[in-house]
Amino acid sequence: MRTMRSWFRDTTGGLPTTFWYLWSGTLINRLGSFVLVFLAIYLTQERGFSASQAGLVIGLWGVGGAFGTTAGGTLADRWGRRPTLLTAHVGAATMMLGLGLARDLWAVALGALLLGMFAEAARPAFGAMMIDVVPAKDRLRAFSLNYWAINLGFACAAVLAGLAAQADYLLLFVVDAGTMLVTALIIFTRVPETRQARSVTATAAPRGALRTILTDRVYLGFVALNLFAALVFLQHISMLPIAMGDDDLSPATYGSVIALNGILIVVGQLFVPRLIRGRSRSHVLALASVVMGVGFGLTAFAGTAWFYGLTVLIWTVGEMLNSPSNSTLIAELSPAELRGRYQGVFSLSWQIAGASAPILGGLVREHVGNDALWYGCAALGVLTAVAHLVSGPARERRAAALRRSGEALAPVDTSRTPQPAEAAA
């Protein structure tokens, strides 16, 4: 019992109060993240769109997200983290209801585009705020805890959404919009602005910011590798539910299978930081890419719910290894005055993948075959792993140089540090 209390204190204790408000908002938001999980099924079974049309709509979500993350990163640095988050959440809630009420293909496509733009505009501001308030020594466990909250909410949402979809698909959109508004309320009432004074005055609009990012070959290489990993990972949202539907598995079955992803992360993610602490991040990222590739590659042999569940568990292990290392690297490779923009560029890789993965996946399925899609995912995972091993030393040298130059400012102390009991709450 004492060992468990010590582990819990080491995992959750000493983090700023602002972090726990952000963590709570993440959990609530993800508990209602019904729509994206079931969007492919909704579009093909409820609206009668083809797999290619569904892929196009989901791709437009990603296109909107690309614009949103770019704008969100700039606004987080210039306007502030807090107003950017509030605007993004309220706008996303509005667009979520609009998408649920849309019927024609053009209206659904436009709704997905605008929803992606607002929803993803919050990502850079949220990431920058996390880095602002959490000291560097605590960021690995802070990002791991936040990732744990994301997947706890996701696991519950996947199961509940499968049941709700059988009653009324519109209910998915209403609940999703409601959780976004609750998150906005938490930010409005409990989360202060964390952008530092230096960012408000001398560096509110640093000259050559875009040029700095575009000439940062080390960081852009890291972003490119994340893009390749995301192209594989995001097939679980677009092509996996369609593949399971081809095997006569119901939406509720898909919800239960994909919920295994969140459940495994909830159980295991709290232990991952200790497992990878002190290990080479390049080696961890390479291993993560291989495991994810193998997991998705095995989907070619799946035909029953239990086999699909096994593949989900395998690629989830890779996801668990990938996320904490990615988060700490972004923090260390980002100059303090450009944190929002750097977060936006990294998030852009997810949005490009979000736009490309369903379209490419749909085209490969229709013209080459379902098995070829999953074999391609396995091959891309292995190639990404090799690239991580080659580029890793340059990333670590860059991170060390930033630490020595003092470009990373100390986190903003926006609140007192909670005691372990408060952190647990």
C-alpha positions in Angstrom: 0.0 0.0 0.0 2.8 2.4 0.9 4.5 1.6 -2.5 1.2 2.4 -4.3 0.9 5.7 -2.4 4.5 6.6 -3.2 3.9 5.8 -6.9 0.7 7.9 -7.0 2.5 10.8 -5.3 5.4 10.6 -7.7 3.0 10.5 -10.7 0.5 13.2 -9.8 2.1 15.3 -7.0 3.6 18.8 -7.4 1.9 19.8 -10.7 0.4 23.3 -10.9 -3.3 23.8 -10.2 -3.8 25.3 -13.7 -2.6 22.0 -15.2 -5.3 20.1 -13.3 -8.0 22.5 -14.7 -6.7 21.9 -18.2 -6.6 18.2 -17.5 -10.2 18.2 -16.3 -11.3 20.1 -19.4 -9.5 17.5 -21.6 -11.3 14.7 -19.8 -14.7 16.2 -20.1 -14.2 17.1 -23.7 -13.1 13.6 -24.6 -15.9 12.0 -22.7 -18.2 13.5 -25.4 -15.9 12.9 -28.4 -18.5 10.7 -30.1 -18.7 12.1 -33.6 -15.2 11.6 -35.1 -15.1 8.0 -33.8 -18.3 7.2 -35.7 -18.2 9.7 -38.5 -17.3 7.1 -41.2 -20.1 4.8 -40.1 -22.6 7.7 -39.9 -21.8 8.9 -43.4 -21.9 5.5 -45.1 -24.8 3.9 -43.2 -27.0 6.8 -42.0 -26.4 9.3 -44.9 -25.8 6.7 -47.6 -22.6 8.2 -48.9 -20.0 6.0 -50.6 -16.6 5.1 -49.0 -14.9 7.7 -51.3 -17.4 10.4 -50.3 -17.0 9.6 -46.6 -13.2 9.7 -47.1 -13.6 13.1 -48.7 -15.7 14.5 -45.9 -13.3 13.2 -43.2 -10.4 14.6 -45.3 -12.1 18.0 -45.4 -12.2 17.9 -41.6 -8.4 17.5 -41.8 -8.1 20.4 -44.3 -10.0 22.6 -42.0 -7.8 21.5 -39.1 -4.7 22.4 -41.1 -6.0 26.0 -41.4 -7.1 25.9 -37.7 -3.8 24.8 -36.3 -1.9 27.4 -38.3 -4.1 30.2 -37.2 -4.4 28.8 -33.7 -0.6 28.8 -33.3 -0.3 32.4 -34.4 -3.2 33.6 -32.3 -1.8 31.8 -29.2 1.4 33.8 -29.5 -0.1 37.1 -30.5 -3.6 37.2 -29.0 -3.1 34.9 -26.0 -3.6 31.2 -25.1 -6.9 31.8 -23.2 -8.9 33.8 -25.8 -7.8 31.4 -28.5 -9.0 28.4 -26.5 -12.3 30.0 -25.7 -13.0 31.1 -29.3 -12.0 27.7 -30.6 -14.3 25.7 -28.3 -17.4 27.9 -28.7 -16.9 27.9 -32.5 -16.4 24.1 -32.6 -19.6 23.5 -30.5 -21.6 25.6 -32.9 -20.2 23.9 -36.0 -20.8 20.5 -34.3 -24.5 21.1 -34.1 -24.5 22.4 -37.7 -22.8 19.3 -39.0 -25.4 17.1 -37.2 -28.3 18.9 -38.8 -26.7 18.9 -42.3 -28.2 16.6 -44.9 -26.8 17.2 -48.4 -23.2 16.2 -49.3 -22.1 19.8 -49.8 -23.5 20.9 -46.5 -21.9 18.0 -44.6 -18.6 18.7 -46.3 -18.7 22.4 -45.5 -19.7 21.6 -41.9 -16.8 19.2 -41.5 -14.4 21.7 -42.9 -15.5 24.5 -40.5 -15.6 22.1 -37.6 -12.1 20.9 -38.2 -10.9 24.5 -38.4 -12.4 25.5 -35.0 -11.7 22.3 -33.2 -8.1 22.1 -34.1 -7.3 25.7 -33.5 -7.4 24.9 -29.8 -4.6 22.3 -30.1 -1.5 24.7 -30.4 -2.8 27.1 -27.6 -3.5 24.1 -25.3 0.0 22.7 -25.9 1.7 26.1 -25.4 -0.2 26.6 -22.2 0.8 23.2 -20.8 4.5 24.1 -21.5 4.0 27.5 -20.0 2.8 26.2 -16.6 4.6 22.9 -16.1 8.4 23.0 -15.3 10.6 21.1 -17.7 11.4 18.4 -15.2 7.7 17.5 -14.8 6.6 17.7 -18.5 7.0 14.0 -19.3 4.6 12.9 -16.6 2.3 15.9 -17.2 1.9 15.1 -20.8 1.4 11.5 -19.9 -1.3 12.3 -17.5 -3.0 14.5 -20.0 -2.8 11.7 -22.6 -4.2 9.3 -20.0 -7.2 11.7 -19.6 -7.7 11.8 -23.4 -7.9 8.0 -23.6 -10.0 7.5 -20.6 -12.6 9.8 -22.2 -12.1 8.2 -25.5 -12.6 4.7 -24.2 -15.9 5.7 -22.5 -17.0 7.7 -25.5 -16.4 4.8 -27.9 -18.6 2.5 -26.0 -21.4 5.0 -25.2 -21.4 6.3 -28.8 -22.0 2.8 -30.1 -25.1 2.6 -27.9 -26.3 6.1 -28.6 -25.9 5.7 -32.4 -28.4 2.9 -32.3 -31.0 5.3 -30.7 -30.3 8.5 -32.6 -27.2 9.7 -34.4 -28.1 13.4 -33.7 -27.6 12.7 -30.0 -23.9 12.1 -30.8 -23.5 15.6 -32.1 -25.5 17.3 -29.3 -23.5 15.6 -26.5 -20.2 16.4 -28.3 -21.1 20.0 -28.6 -22.2 20.1 -24.9 -18.9 18.8 -23.6 -17.1 21.5 -25.7 -19.1 24.2 -24.0 -18.4 22.8 -20.6 -14.7 22.8 -21.3 -14.9 26.4 -22.5 -16.7 27.3 -19.2 -13.8 25.7 -17.2 -11.3 27.7 -19.1 -13.3 30.9 -18.8 -13.8 30.6 -15.0 -10.6 28.8 -13.8 -7.7 29.1 -16.2 -5.8 32.4 -16.4 -3.7 33.6 -19.3 -0.2 32.0 -19.3 1.5 33.9 -22.1 4.6 35.5 -20.5 5.1 39.2 -20.3 8.0 39.1 -22.7 5.7 37.5 -25.3 3.2 40.3 -24.9 5.6 43.2 -25.5 9.0 42.6 -27.2 8.1 39.4 -29.0 4.4 39.7 -29.6 5.0 39.5 -33.3 8.7 38.4 -33.7 10.0 39.3 -37.1 10.9 36.3 -39.3 9.0 33.8 -37.2 7.8 31.9 -40.3 11.3 32.0 -41.7 12.7 30.7 -38.5 10.4 27.7 -38.5 10.8 27.0 -42.3 14.6 27.0 -42.0 14.6 24.8 -38.9 15.4 21.6 -40.7 15.8 19.5 -37.6 12.3 20.4 -36.4 10.7 20.1 -39.8 12.2 16.6 -40.2 10.7 15.7 -36.8 7.3 17.0 -38.0 7.6 15.0 -41.3 8.2 11.8 -39.4 5.1 12.4 -37.3 3.1 13.0 -40.5 4.1 9.5 -41.7 3.2 7.9 -38.4 -0.1 9.8 -38.4 -1.0 8.5 -41.9 -0.8 5.0 -40.4 -2.5 5.7 -37.1 -5.5 7.6 -38.5 -6.6 4.7 -40.5 -8.4 3.5 -37.3 -10.9 6.3 -37.7 -11.5 6.1 -41.5 -10.8 2.7 -43.0 -10.9 0.4 -40.0 -14.6 0.9 -39.3 -15.4 0.4 -43.0 -13.3 -2.8 -43.1 -15.1 -4.1 -40.0 -18.4 -3.3 -41.7 -17.3 -5.4 -44.7 -17.0 -8.3 -42.3 -20.6 -7.7 -41.1 -19.6 -6.3 -37.7 -22.0 -3.7 -36.3 -21.2 -0.1 -35.2 -21.6 -1.2 -31.6 -18.9 -3.9 -32.2 -16.6 -1.3 -33.7 -17.2 0.9 -30.6 -16.3 -1.9 -28.3 -13.2 -2.9 -30.2 -11.8 0.6 -30.6 -12.5 1.3 -26.9 -9.8 -1.3 -26.2 -7.4 1.4 -27.4 -8.4 3.8 -24.6 -8.7 1.1 -22.0 -5.2 -0.2 -22.5 -3.8 3.4 -22.4 -5.8 4.1 -19.2 -4.3 1.0 -17.6 -0.8 1.3 -18.9 0.0 4.9 -19.6 0.6 5.9 -16.0 3.5 3.4 -16.0 5.0 4.3 -19.4 7.0 7.4 -18.2 8.9 5.3 -15.7 9.5 2.6 -18.4 11.0 5.0 -20.9 12.7 7.5 -18.5 16.4 7.8 -19.2 16.1 5.9 -22.5 17.0 7.2 -25.9 13.9 9.0 -27.3 15.0 8.1 -30.8 15.0 4.4 -30.0 11.7 4.7 -28.2 10.1 6.5 -31.2 11.6 3.9 -33.6 10.2 1.0 -31.6 6.8 2.8 -31.4 6.7 3.1 -35.2 7.5 -0.6 -35.7 4.9 -1.7 -33.2 2.2 0.5 -34.8 3.1 -0.7 -38.2 2.9 -4.3 -37.2 -0.5 -3.8 -35.4 -2.1 -2.2 -38.5 -0.4 -4.6 -40.8 -2.1 -7.5 -39.0 -5.5 -6.0 -39.8 -5.2 -7.6 -43.2 -5.7 -11.0 -41.6 -8.6 -9.9 -39.3 -12.1 -11.0 -39.9 -13.6 -11.4 -36.4 -14.1 -9.0 -33.5 -11.5 -10.7 -31.3 -8.8 -10.5 -34.0 -9.6 -6.9 -34.7 -9.3 -6.3 -31.0 -5.9 -8.0 -30.9 -4.6 -5.6 -33.7 -5.9 -2.6 -31.8 -4.1 -3.7 -28.6 -0.8 -4.1 -30.6 -0.8 -0.7 -32.3 -2.0 0.9 -29.0 1.3 -0.2 -27.4 3.1 1.7 -30.1 0.9 4.7 -29.6 1.7 4.7 -25.8 5.4 4.7 -26.5 5.1 7.4 -29.1 3.1 10.1 -27.4 5.2 11.1 -24.3 8.4 11.2 -26.3 6.8 13.3 -29.0 5.4 15.8 -26.4 8.7 16.3 -24.6 10.6 16.8 -27.8 8.2 19.4 -29.1 8.7 21.3 -25.8 12.5 21.1 -26.0 12.8 22.0 -29.7 10.5 25.1 -29.5 12.0 28.6 -28.7 10.0 30.1 -25.9 8.7 33.1 -27.9 7.5 30.8 -30.7 5.9 28.0 -28.7 2.4 28.6 -30.1 3.7 28.6 -33.7 5.9 25.6 -33.2 2.9 23.8 -31.7 0.8 24.8 -34.7 3.3 23.5 -37.2 3.5 20.2 -35.3 -0.3 20.0 -35.2 -0.3 20.8 -38.9 1.3 17.4 -39.5 -1.8 15.7 -37.9 -4.2 17.8 -39.9 -2.4 17.0 -43.2 -2.6 13.3 -42.2 -6.2 13.8 -41.2 -7.0 15.1 -44.7 -4.8 12.6 -46.6 -5.2 9.4 -44.6 -8.9 8.8 -45.4 -8.6 9.8 -49.0 -5.5 7.7 -49.6 -6.9 4.8 -47.6 -10.2 4.9 -49.6 -8.3 5.0 -53.0 -6.0 2.2 -52.0 -8.9 0.0 -50.8 -11.0 0.6 -54.0 -8.1 0.3 -56.6 -5.6 -2.1 -55.0 -7.5 -3.9 -52.2 -8.0 -3.9 -48.5 -4.9 -6.1 -47.8 -2.6 -3.8 -49.7 -3.7 -0.9 -47.5 -2.7 -2.7 -44.3 0.6 -4.0 -45.7 1.4 -0.5 -46.8 0.8 0.7 -43.2 3.3 -1.9 -41.9 6.0 -0.9 -44.5 5.5 2.8 -43.7 5.9 2.1 -40.0 9.3 0.3 -40.5 10.6 3.1 -42.8 9.6 5.7 -40.2 11.5 3.8 -37.5 14.7 3.8 -39.6 14.4 7.6 -40.1 14.0 8.2 -36.4 17.2 6.3 -35.7 19.1 8.3 -38.3 17.7 11.8 -37.4 17.6 11.3 -33.6 21.1 12.5 -32.7 20.6 15.8 -34.5 17.4 16.4 -32.6 19.1 15.8 -29.2 21.9 18.2 -30.1 19.4 20.9 -31.0 17.5 20.4 -27.8 20.7 20.7 -25.8 21.7 23.8 -27.6 18.4 25.5 -26.8 18.8 24.6 -23.2 22.3 26.1 -23.0 21.2 29.3 -24.8 18.4 29.8 -22.3 15.8 30.4 -24.9 13.3 28.3 -23.0 11.8 30.6 -20.4 10.8 29.4 -17.0 7.2 28.3 -16.8 4.7 30.9 -15.6 3.6 30.4 -11.9 -0.1 31.0 -12.4 -1.2 29.4 -9.2 0.1 27.7 -6.1 1.3 24.1 -6.3 -1.3 21.7 -5.0 -0.6 19.2 -2.3 -0.7 15.5 -3.4 -4.3 15.1 -2.0 -5.5 18.0 -4.1 -3.7 16.7 -7.2 -5.4 13.4 -6.7 -8.8 15.1 -6.7 
